[in-house]
């Protein structure tokens, strides 16, 4: 902690450069990064967190920029975490939001951090969540988490937000695939961007139909998508979502390049936050998010310990392993027993 004392003081003094350095320490998992996070925990939970996800090419960055400007003009300080693709050569974020949002980053009361989806130890969702914690503790009123696409990591990141916007575009046919991709489950607001293109109205109708299916208003006798069968044989829906909890997920149209429909989107997000706060859903979501974050930190520590154990002792196992005299499973059991992290299985 002594190594981060000056950083903590600068952070608490409101120096945005200290915020940027703190995020780098966390993202790189530099020595003492967890102690730094713990020391800067005060104030976490004050900011509203908004997830923006959807397929590549949906115009999420332009939409996020316009949304941030609108919130800033309304008096809020806004921070953005923009998850970019990863360079296969440097491991850093590729182009993307670093270029698209360069003008926005120079504007007052807006802070942007780009994070690379390089699959760092412990997972991108954990790193993004911890970066959001730092932005929250720093005093930003809104934290927007904009993700690269609709993979598992992206949906996990969006799932840490209080409100999540799923952005789709008319010509991609994403409406048909929305439930398969898990987007229906994570969406609190659907946004059909680039709505000046042909097919926008059709996509809105497709989403509305899928909303009806999810809510049980149509095809009542058919188990919902992503349902699991309980031991007794009755289908039970996987926990989450707005569609199942009383919130009528709105479907909005925007043209982000012209800022059309963005104020309506901001209004829908305000309505959703008011609803989750009044209904108790906000407390439930944040409680679940905190539990999940704790689990992911535990997994990160266990993974780090396992890697260190393997690197330290692999030389003694490698000859027998390569010669087929021992199996990978026995190696893992032995490493676990030696490190004290794995108990011998009961017979």
C-alpha positions in Angstrom: 0.0 0.0 0.0 2.9 2.4 0.7 3.8 2.2 -3.0 0.4 3.7 -3.9 0.1 6.3 -1.1 0.8 9.2 -3.5 -1.6 7.8 -6.1 -4.4 7.5 -3.5 -3.9 11.1 -2.3 -4.0 12.4 -5.9 -7.1 10.3 -6.6 -8.9 11.7 -3.6 -7.9 15.2 -4.6 -9.7 14.8 -7.8 -6.8 14.4 -10.2 -8.1 12.6 -13.3 -4.5 11.5 -14.1 -4.5 9.6 -10.9 -7.8 7.9 -11.9 -6.2 6.9 -15.2 -3.1 5.5 -13.4 -5.3 3.7 -10.8 -7.2 1.9 -13.6 -3.9 0.9 -15.3 -2.7 -0.6 -12.0 -5.9 -2.6 -11.7 -6.0 -3.6 -15.4 -2.3 -4.8 -15.3 -2.8 -6.4 -11.8 0.3 -4.6 -10.6 1.5 -5.5 -7.1 -0.9 -4.1 -4.5 -3.8 -3.6 -6.9 -6.4 -5.2 -4.7 -5.3 -3.2 -1.7 -5.6 -0.1 -3.9 -9.1 -1.0 -4.8 -10.0 -1.6 -1.2 -8.5 1.7 -0.1 -10.6 3.6 -2.8 -13.8 1.7 -2.1 -15.5 4.7 -0.3 -18.2 6.2 -2.5 -18.8 3.1 -4.6 -22.5 2.7 -5.3 -23.3 6.4 -5.9 -23.1 6.4 -9.7 -25.7 5.0 -12.1 -24.1 2.4 -14.4 -25.4 1.9 -17.9 -24.4 -0.9 -20.1 -24.4 -0.5 -23.9 -24.0 -3.7 -25.9 -24.8 -5.1 -29.3 -23.2 -6.5 -32.4 -20.2 -4.8 -34.1 -21.2 -2.1 -36.5 -24.4 -1.2 -34.7 -23.1 2.3 -34.0 -22.7 1.8 -30.3 -19.8 4.3 -29.9 -21.6 7.1 -31.7 -24.7 6.4 -29.7 -22.7 6.3 -26.5 -20.9 9.6 -27.3 -24.2 11.4 -27.9 -25.8 9.9 -24.8 -22.8 11.0 -22.7 -23.0 14.6 -24.1 -26.7 14.7 -23.4 -26.1 13.6 -19.8 -23.2 16.0 -19.4 -25.3 18.9 -20.7 -28.0 17.9 -18.1 -25.4 18.4 -15.3 -23.9 15.0 -14.8 -20.3 14.0 -14.8 -19.9 11.0 -17.2 -17.3 8.3 -17.4 -17.1 5.8 -20.2 -15.4 2.4 -20.3 -15.1 1.4 -24.0 -14.1 -2.2 -24.6 -12.1 -2.6 -27.8 -10.8 -5.5 -29.8 -7.3 -6.7 -28.9 -4.2 -6.3 -31.1 -2.7 -9.8 -31.6 0.7 -8.2 -31.6 0.7 -5.8 -28.7 -2.2 -7.0 -26.6 -3.6 -3.5 -26.6 -6.9 -2.1 -27.8 -7.1 -1.7 -31.5 -8.2 1.6 -33.0 -11.9 1.7 -32.4 -13.0 3.9 -29.5 -9.6 5.4 -29.0 -10.1 7.2 -32.4 -13.9 7.4 -32.5 -14.2 9.1 -29.2 -11.0 11.3 -29.3 -13.0 14.5 -29.6 -15.4 13.5 -26.8 -12.5 12.8 -24.5 -11.4 16.4 -24.7 -14.7 17.7 -23.5 -15.2 18.9 -19.9 -16.8 16.5 -17.4 -16.4 13.5 -19.6 -13.7 10.8 -19.0 -13.1 7.9 -21.3 -11.1 4.8 -20.7 -10.5 2.2 -23.4 -9.9 -1.4 -22.3 -8.6 -4.2 -24.4 -10.6 -7.5 -24.6 -7.4 -9.5 -24.2 -8.9 -12.1 -21.8 -6.7 -11.0 -18.9 -6.4 -13.3 -15.9 -9.6 -13.3 -14.0 -11.6 -12.1 -17.0 -12.5 -8.9 -18.7 -15.7 -8.6 -16.8 -13.9 -8.4 -13.5 -11.4 -5.8 -14.7 -14.2 -3.6 -16.3 -16.2 -3.9 -13.1 -13.3 -2.8 -11.0 -12.5 0.1 -13.4 -16.2 1.2 -13.0 -15.8 1.0 -9.2 -12.9 3.5 -9.5 -14.8 5.8 -11.7 -17.8 5.6 -9.2 -15.5 6.3 -6.2 -13.9 9.2 -8.1 -17.3 11.0 -8.2 -18.7 10.5 -11.6 -22.5 10.5 -11.7 -22.9 8.2 -14.7 -20.6 5.3 -15.8 -21.3 3.9 -19.2 -19.9 0.5 -20.1 -19.8 0.1 -23.9 -18.8 -3.4 -25.1 -17.3 -4.8 -28.3 -20.0 -7.3 -29.2 -22.4 -9.9 -27.8 -20.1 -12.7 -26.5 -20.2 -14.1 -23.0 -17.7 -11.5 -21.6 -19.6 -8.6 -23.2 -22.9 -9.8 -21.7 -21.3 -10.3 -18.3 -20.0 -6.7 -18.4 -23.4 -5.4 -19.4 -24.9 -7.5 -16.6 -23.0 -5.5 -14.0 -24.9 -2.3 -15.0 -28.1 -1.0 -13.4 -29.6 -0.5 -16.8 -28.6 -2.1 -20.1 -29.2 -0.9 -23.6 -29.1 -3.5 -26.4 -28.3 -1.8 -29.7 -29.3 -3.5 -33.0 -29.4 -2.3 -36.6 -32.0 -3.1 -39.3 -30.0 -4.8 -42.0 -28.1 -7.2 -39.7 -31.0 -9.5 -39.0 -30.1 -9.4 -35.3 -33.8 -9.3 -34.2 -34.2 -13.0 -35.3 -31.1 -14.0 -33.4 -31.6 -11.8 -30.3 -33.0 -14.6 -28.0 -30.3 -17.0 -29.2 -27.6 -14.5 -28.4 -28.9 -13.9 -24.9 -29.7 -10.3 -25.7 -33.4 -10.6 -24.7 -32.3 -11.6 -21.2 -29.9 -8.7 -20.6 -31.9 -5.9 -22.3 -33.7 -3.2 -20.2 -34.0 -1.1 -23.3 -33.8 -2.1 -26.9 -32.5 0.5 -29.4 -32.8 0.1 -33.1 -30.0 2.4 -34.3 -29.5 3.6 -37.9 -33.3 3.7 -38.0 -33.3 5.8 -41.2 -32.4 2.6 -43.1 -34.9 0.2 -44.6 -36.1 -2.6 -42.3 -36.1 -0.6 -39.1 -39.8 -0.8 -38.5 -39.7 -4.6 -39.3 -37.0 -5.1 -36.7 -39.0 -3.2 -34.1 -41.9 -5.5 -34.8 -39.8 -8.6 -34.5 -38.4 -7.5 -31.1 -41.9 -6.8 -29.9 -43.0 -10.3 -30.9 -40.1 -11.8 -29.0 -40.9 -9.7 -26.0 -44.4 -11.1 -26.1 -43.1 -14.6 -26.3 -40.8 -14.0 -23.3 -43.6 -12.5 -21.3 -45.8 -15.5 -22.0 -48.5 -13.5 -23.9 -48.1 -15.8 -26.9 -47.3 -19.5 -27.2 -48.2 -19.9 -23.5 -47.8 -23.7 -23.5 -44.2 -23.6 -24.7 -41.3 -23.4 -22.3 -39.3 -20.1 -22.7 -36.0 -19.9 -24.4 -33.1 -20.5 -21.9 -35.5 -22.3 -19.5 -34.0 -25.2 -17.6 -35.8 -28.3 -16.4 -35.9 -28.7 -12.7 -35.5 -32.1 -11.1 -39.3 -32.5 -10.8 -39.6 -31.9 -14.6 -41.2 -28.4 -14.5 -39.4 -25.7 -16.5 -38.0 -22.8 -14.5 -36.7 -19.6 -16.1 -33.0 -18.7 -15.4 -32.9 -15.8 -13.0 -33.0 -12.2 -14.4 -34.7 -10.2 -16.4 -36.7 -7.1 -16.9 -39.1 -9.0 -19.2 -39.9 -11.3 -16.3 -40.0 -8.7 -13.5 -42.7 -6.3 -14.5 -40.7 -3.8 -16.5 -42.0 -3.4 -20.1 -38.8 -3.2 -22.1 -39.2 -0.3 -24.5 -38.1 -0.6 -28.2 -36.7 2.8 -29.4 -35.4 4.0 -32.7 -32.4 6.3 -33.0 -30.1 7.8 -35.7 -27.0 8.4 -33.5 -25.1 10.2 -36.3 -27.8 12.9 -36.2 -28.5 12.6 -32.5 -32.1 11.7 -33.3 -33.9 9.7 -30.7 -31.1 10.0 -28.1 -33.1 12.2 -25.7 -35.9 9.6 -25.8 -33.3 6.9 -25.0 -32.0 8.9 -22.1 -35.6 9.4 -20.9 -36.2 5.7 -21.1 -33.1 5.0 -19.0 -34.3 7.5 -16.4 -37.6 5.8 -16.3 -36.0 2.4 -15.9 -33.7 3.6 -13.1 -36.7 5.1 -11.3 -38.6 1.8 -11.6 -35.8 -0.4 -10.3 -35.2 2.0 -7.4 -38.8 2.1 -6.4 -39.5 -1.6 -6.9 -36.5 -2.8 -5.0 -34.9 -4.3 -8.2 -31.9 -1.9 -7.9 -31.0 -3.3 -4.5 -31.5 -6.8 -5.7 -29.3 -6.3 -8.8 -26.5 -4.6 -7.0 -26.5 -7.3 -4.3 -26.3 -10.0 -7.0 -23.6 -8.0 -8.8 -21.6 -7.7 -5.6 -21.8 -11.4 -4.9 -20.8 -12.2 -8.5 -17.9 -9.8 -8.3 -16.7 -11.5 -5.1 -16.9 -14.9 -6.8 -14.9 -13.7 -9.8 -12.2 -12.2 -7.6 -12.0 -15.6 -5.8 -11.7 -17.4 -9.1 -9.0 -15.0 -10.3 -6.9 -15.6 -7.2 -7.3 -19.4 -7.5 -6.3 -19.2 -11.2 -3.3 -17.2 -10.4 -2.2 -19.6 -7.6 -2.7 -22.6 -10.0 -0.6 -21.0 -12.7 2.2 -20.2 -10.2 2.1 -23.8 -8.9 2.4 -25.2 -12.4 5.2 -22.9 -13.5 7.1 -23.7 -10.3 6.8 -27.5 -10.5 6.1 -28.4 -14.1 9.7 -29.5 -14.7 9.4 -32.4 -12.3 6.1 -33.7 -13.9 6.9 -32.9 -17.6 9.0 -36.1 -18.5 6.4 -38.5 -17.1 3.6 -36.5 -18.5 5.0 -36.5 -22.1 6.0 -40.2 -21.8 2.5 -41.1 -20.9 3.4 -42.5 -17.5 1.1 -40.0 -15.7 -2.1 -38.4 -16.8 -2.9 -34.6 -16.8 -5.6 -35.3 -14.2 -3.1 -37.0 -11.8 -0.7 -34.1 -12.3 -3.4 -31.6 -11.4 -4.4 -33.6 -8.3 -0.8 -33.8 -7.2 -0.2 -30.1 -7.7 -3.3 -29.4 -5.8 -2.2 -31.6 -2.9 1.3 -30.1 -2.9 0.0 -26.6 -2.8 -2.9 -27.3 -0.4 -5.5 -26.0 -2.8 -7.1 -29.3 -3.7 -8.2 -32.0 -1.3 -7.8 -35.7 -2.1 -11.2 -36.9 -3.5 -13.3 -39.1 -1.2 -13.8 -42.6 -2.4 
